[in-house]
């Protein structure tokens, strides 16, 4: 009888250890997926990103939905890539069935409007080994007043001096990004 209960106890311990190991491995794999996503973004590698996100991938900022599918995200990604972004993952913590990612980002657009990198907290949801959602709700280092003031002055100047580029601020396509960069260059030379 003692041998039987010891065997059952050992079986339970092995099953528990296996479950915990699988949970840790899943968490570790998810963190790797998140890190790979941002590395691919830094390299303008949508091919890799497309293997990491679901077809119904949603990316949002506050209450604003930036993209709600892989295809729509591709367009925004191509826009963002024109600004040569550099994202650095600072920390990834599992929290409430998702991951809280603290990161910094700098690019030509942010540098122009903000002077320095921004630091944000992003909630990333992963299901079946794919990123399904990224939500930015917390800005840890971001001077919104400076950003908005500079953007407003910049847009007004471009509208007055280069109306052929007007509308670039809301055009989140690759061509829109090229106009944005051209406007930045013209503004800096004024």
LINDAUR-V37349 format. One record per residue. N is the residue number from 1. SS is DSSP state (alpha for helix, beta for strand, coil for the rest). Layout:
[[N;SS] [N;SS]]
//
This chain:
[[1;coil] [2;alpha] [3;alpha] [4;alpha] [5;alpha] [6;alpha] [7;alpha] [8;alpha] [9;alpha] [10;alpha] [11;alpha] [12;alpha] [13;alpha] [14;alpha] [15;alpha] [16;alpha] [17;alpha] [18;alpha] [19;alpha] [20;alpha] [21;alpha] [22;alpha] [23;alpha] [24;alpha] [25;alpha] [26;alpha] [27;alpha] [28;alpha] [29;alpha] [30;alpha] [31;alpha] [32;alpha] [33;alpha] [34;alpha] [35;alpha] [36;alpha] [37;alpha] [38;alpha] [39;alpha] [40;alpha] [41;alpha] [42;alpha] [43;coil] [44;coil] [45;coil] [46;alpha] [47;alpha] [48;alpha] [49;alpha] [50;alpha] [51;alpha] [52;alpha] [53;beta] [54;beta] [55;beta] [56;beta] [57;beta] [58;beta] [59;beta] [60;beta] [61;beta] [62;coil] [63;coil] [64;beta] [65;beta] [66;beta] [67;beta] [68;coil] [69;coil] [70;alpha] [71;alpha] [72;alpha] [73;alpha] [74;alpha] [75;alpha] [76;alpha] [77;alpha] [78;alpha] [79;alpha] [80;alpha] [81;alpha] [82;coil] [83;coil] [84;coil] [85;coil] [86;beta] [87;beta] [88;beta] [89;beta] [90;beta] [91;beta] [92;beta] [93;beta] [94;beta] [95;beta] [96;coil] [97;coil] [98;beta] [99;beta] [100;beta] [101;beta] [102;beta] [103;beta] [104;beta] [105;beta] [106;beta] [107;coil] [108;alpha] [109;alpha] [110;alpha] [111;alpha] [112;alpha] [113;alpha] [114;alpha] [115;coil] [116;coil] [117;coil] [118;beta] [119;beta] [120;beta] [121;beta] [122;beta] [123;beta] [124;beta] [125;beta] [126;beta] [127;beta] [128;coil] [129;coil] [130;beta] [131;beta] [132;beta] [133;beta] [134;beta] [135;beta] [136;beta] [137;beta] [138;beta] [139;beta] [140;beta] [141;beta] [142;coil] [143;coil] [144;alpha] [145;alpha] [146;alpha] [147;alpha] [148;alpha] [149;alpha] [150;alpha] [151;alpha] [152;alpha] [153;alpha] [154;alpha] [155;alpha] [156;alpha] [157;alpha] [158;alpha] [159;alpha] [160;alpha] [161;alpha] [162;coil] [163;alpha] [164;alpha] [165;alpha] [166;coil] [167;coil] [168;alpha] [169;alpha] [170;alpha] [171;coil] [172;coil] [173;coil] [174;alpha] [175;alpha] [176;alpha] [177;alpha] [178;alpha] [179;alpha] [180;alpha] [181;alpha] [182;alpha] [183;alpha] [184;alpha] [185;alpha] [186;alpha] [187;alpha] [188;alpha] [189;alpha] [190;coil]]
//
